[in-house]
Amino acid sequence: MSASTHSVPAEHLDYSYIEKCSDIKYLEEILRVLRSGKEGFYPHLTDFCEKCIEKLDPRSRALRKENSPATAANFSKDEWSQITNDLKKWEREIKVNELELKQRSICSNDENIPPVRGSSCSLQKAAQDGVKNSLKTSHLPRAYQDWDEFDVEKECAKIDGGMANKDSPAIIDDFLPKIKRDVDTTVLTEQEKVVLANREKDKGNEAFRACDYEEAVAYYSRSLCIMVTAAALNNRAQAEIKLHRWHDALSDCERVLQLEPHNTKALLRRATVNKQLGNLQVASDDLSAVLRSEPHNMIAQRLLEEISKKINADMQDKPSKGKKLLIQEVEEDDDKISDEDDKKTSADGGQSAGEDRQAAARGGMGNAQKKPQGRGARGGTADKYKVKAEGGSAAAESRKSLANGSSSNSTTQPGSGRPDSPVGKRTEPPSVAGALPPPLAQLKNEGNQLFKNGQFGDALEKYTHAITGFTEAGIDSPEDLSILYSNRAACYLKDGNSSDCITDCTRALELQPFSLKPLLRRAMAYESLERYRKAYVDYKTALQIDSSILAAHDSVNRITRLLMEQDGPDWRQKLPEIPVVPLSARQHCTEPPPSTHSHTEKDTKEAARRTEARFTSLKTEGNELVKKGQYHEAVEKYSECLKLKSDECAIYTNRALCLIKLERFAEAKQDCDSALKLEPSNKKAFYRRALAYKGLKDYVACSSDLQEVLRLDASVQEAERELAEVTALLKQQQATESSSQPRRNITITEVEKEEEEEGEAAVSNPEGGQKSTSQSINLQPSNAYEFGQALNAARSHNDTAAGAQLLRCVPPDSLPQYLKTQLDAHTLGFIMQALDTHLLTPEPDLVYQLLSHLHTTERFSVVLMLLDSDERKQMTQLFEHLGSVDSELFSQNDVKNLANKYI
């Protein structure tokens, strides 16, 4: 049946038809017919139709019911009189205000009231101005002879020229009154200032959208006069940019950055202003800062590209300047000269120190210049001077003239790099395979220098030329080519081009597997593209190579949290496989620099490094086994890890997880205890110990650990679910224990009246017979064990007087320690009853002190949840009685605050 049908047949007003109908529109039509009463009133059928509609569409508009207007019958007599009185009062106030407005002059001279936008101060003045304006703007029709002199081409050229000169022309209306930019706020409150400042800013936004930039600046100025905000300053700067008031806009941007140093809008607008003022390098720095916080900002990317092109054009236009060489006489210490030159010529995005040492071992150019190891015939004189290059690589070129390798006739001392041959003896440089030719080395050094100066686009071009020349020359040196790709990837990363950065890093790793810097740069690029799984894998691989990189550890922790939120508890199963770095690669990448220490220290460091490498490898293998569900093998790997390093908290928690999966709960608990000794606030250890307690059916301890997890991090949903489940199990266990207690058989015998009286007398006067309950309880306990025994005896006999005497003998601050192992729901209820019936009246201060310490007892919050309604009522009654007592020690507010911790 079509939903557009307006007439509903009578046979469709039936339970069976309505139940089978799935057309929501037609059911709504049936409901309208039933509600209208055209076919009669069927309240049960109407309700049934509404339920069917609710099943199909709970948000259907047909289910909305209109509430009838309230009348006097809906209220009590007092409520109705209050409503009518309020309405009459409001009506009188409105009439009075209306009379005051009518009596006030049309143009108010009150300067404290801001003017209405677009209004004039006088109707008469506005009328006169309107007449003048109409005279100015009205044009009389031209005479026919004037049209003969009309030059159409000239007028069209004027129109075209005017439109070409204006992108979005600002509207300037000289006939409107000038807007005052100062506002008197002396009579306004802070809240009124906020409202008025936002209102003026909104007016400025409207004017800006209408391209009326002068008026927008005026309203933004009014807003800033009332209250200075970053948003209003930013908006006024944009309007001033539209009006080409560059210095005013720059001043506003500076004020914004003083308030908010990382405001991207202010940085972007300051870059625009600096571009117009010719400060291209400053503008480039601002845009780089914007792209670091917002890598996908298209406006900043486009503007940075334009500025980079201008900087390149300016550099090409300038004539090449000669290089200044500063020759300075120094001591004969080749090591210092070479080290200082190495520092000056290395690039921030270039090769790491380890890569420099690799290139030095090959005798190649590497990523920084190497120090000479031999002297020529003129070496005795030349080595006394240090050559510094300003703006170029003259120092590098001067060092190229010296020998790069040691000759067969000379021997070098370990770690010194200086031969033992005499000064006058000349050595010939050997032919080294894999070294960069001078043109390519120069390109690379220039790229390093440009990168160091922050000119990433220019550095990228230099590295690209070097890679192209390297490929065309057919040089067999994969290490050097890998370094070039890694450096170019750093430029891409700085420019926010993460995709190309990933491509170059992958090429670098294909040429030189397990190279540290390409791994880290590719990880950062993956993270910027929110490809967190691949970023995690690269960071973990890099940490296998060098575990001392703090930034990689921080990134791994951050990505772990994101993956847990994104993929849930099984996030590790969705990760790609983490490659295991071979030991040879770790040694190659983490080889320590040459040193002059003794062999013993070297051996110690080498042993420590090998231990760390072995530990990392075992840990990674254990993690991979956990992902595959092979928990027995993972436990063995983690156990070997602990033999190497017994102070790693993560290993204990990981092994505890495997033991829980294997249902070895006691061992899992021991591992969690060890982890908590190392890190007392480790939430993983608390959570896994709670699971171990649950497996051991110690639900009270499990609940306590889960609550600690939620205290450390309230967003752990797994802990919340486990806590709800454990609470239910705890209640079920207590109910089972109470029902399983054996019943006592009480024999009832009929006695004579005289014997009954004698028994009553014996109870009332027990001196000569059996001791009373209170006399059989130790009311002077010396330790927690005796206190617990006495309290249990008093509770079993329901002797609240003895319980009160026990509480009177215990110092209030020691009560949590005495109750640490004894507290349960029944004991807590008994203590409340004893305090209320026996201690509150004579010693209210003692009761307050006991209650102030009682809630700090271990697992108190768990016990509080298990109280029944009678025990809760007794607790509420105790605090009501305590609040009614006048005391110098506490006030009613103190009692209320204390009661919030119990009720």
DACORQUI-V157209 format. One line per field, one symbol per residue. ss: DSSP state (a for helix, b for strand, c for the rest). A space follows every 10 residues. Layout:
ss: ???
This chain:
ss: ccccccccca aaccaaaaaa cccaaaaaaa aaaaaacccc ccaaaaaaaa aaaaaacccc aaaccccccc caaaccaaaa aaaaaaaaaa aaaaaaaaaa aaaccccccc cccccccccc ccaaaaaaaa aaaaaaaccc cccaaaaacc caaaaaaaaa aaaaaccccc cccccccccc ccccccccca aaaaaaaaaa aaaaaaaaac ccaaaaaaaa aaaaaaccca aaaaaaaaaa aacccaaaaa aaaaaaaaac cccaaaaaaa aaaaaaacca aaaaaaaaaa aaaccccaaa aaaaaaaaaa aaaaaaaccc ccccbbbbbc cccaaaaaaa aaaaaccccc ccaaaaaaaa aacccccccc ccccccccaa aaccbbbbbc cccaaaaaaa cccccccccc cbccccccbc cccccccccc cccccccaaa aaaaaaaaaa aacccaaaaa aaaaaaaaaa aaaccccaaa aaaaaaaaaa aaaacccaaa aaaaaaaaaa accccaaaaa aaaaaaaacc caaaaaaaaa aaaaacccca aaaaaaaaaa aaaaaaaaaa aaaacccccc ccaaaaaaac ccccccccaa aaaaaaaaaa aaaaaaaaaa aaaaaaaccc aaaaaaaaaa aaaaccccaa aaaaaaaaaa acccaaaaaa aaaaaaaacc ccaaaaaaaa aaaaacccaa aaaaaaaaaa aaccccaaaa aaaaaaaaaa aaaaaaaaaa cccccccccc ccaaaaaaaa aaaacccccc ccaaaacccc cccaaaaaaa aaaaaaccca aaaaaaaaac caaaaaaacc ccccaaaaaa aaaaaaaaac cccaaaaaaa aaaaccccca aaaaacccaa aaaaaaaaaa aaaccccccc caaaaaaaac ccc
